[in-house]
Amino acid sequence: MKLQMFKSNKIIFIAFLILLSACSAEHNSDADKKKQAQYIKIQDKLQTPDEIYYEDVLEFVLKDSCTSCHNSGEKIAGVDVSSYKATLGLNSKRSVVPFSPDGSTMYETLTLTSGSRKMPPVDKPPLSKNQINLVFQWINNGAKKLGEQASNRPKSLQEQLEPYFKNPEKIDYKLVNEKVFKKNCLDCHSDAGSKSDEDDGYAILYGQDMNNYKALFTNHGIVAEKLADYVVSKDGVLQKMKGSRIYKTMAIHQTMPPANDGYLPVNALHIKLVRLWIQNCAIEDYEAIKDNDNLIEQDEDDPSSKVRDC
């Protein structure tokens, strides 16, 4: 009798496993079909990149991977991507710059491979290459909304900075702060940064305060005319002097912004802007001193060789 009951229970258990396996296979099959259908739709969209709109990105990328954390209610890290206007910076930290994928934090964070800024976070399902490409093409073609025309393409970073590269004596703190420091540094080295309210001293991380022009010069953050460390002779004794710490960490050692936290290296054009600024005395406000400027022409054939006599 017991043997018969055991056999009967065994048969029921095996039948249950078969049923469970069938349900699981059916569920996986449905998931696979959904992924395949999404892949085909995204592929179709990528065939005409100029016709990719915010609504497409919302449907195929943002809804499943982003808006649960970055919405008008949660707005984690100050970012809301649940509406078109929010992604462009209305009541939200701007995450998209039309025509500029590399200048858009949305695309930048999607392409990171590690660190706290990688999106989606490492414990969440990653996006496919097609999904990331959809975001790239959308931004690269003007980040349009359905039914709206893209704005005119803004000047590229090279086009924006070229006038200053030709006349580097005009580069001042206001320009460098706006173009370079705000994007790459002030989150950790400013009271206004997103990490300024943490307990570990992030507002002056590594002792480098960048709150204002004067603060930059503390701890050899900026040393006018000096990029790297240098040697001077005092009373016949050679002494090593410190150059601009901020420049060294960005351009020479490339330790800032910290890659371990998911930050990308500073753009080469931005580094060039900082270098020319320091070499020209790291002035605060060009408009305030331009009438009394004292310039030295190092090479008549090269306008960018013109430097200020500090």
Secondary structure, 3 states (H helix, E strand, C coil): CHHHHHHHHHHHHHHHHHHHHHHHHHHHHHHHHHHHHHHHHHHHHHHCHHHCCHHHHHHHHHHHHCCCCCCCCCCHHHCCCCCHHHHCCCCCCCCCCCCCHHHCHHHHHHHCCCCCCCCCCCCCCCCCHHHHHHHHHHHHCCCCCCCCCCCCCCCCHHHHHHHHHHCHHHCCHHHHHHHHHHHHCHHHHCCCCCCCCCCCCHHHHHHCCCCCCHHHHHHHCCECCECCCEEEEECCEEEEECCCHHHHHHHHCCCCCCHHHCCCCCCHHHHHHHHHHHHCCCCCCHHHHHHHCCEEECCCCCHHHEEECC
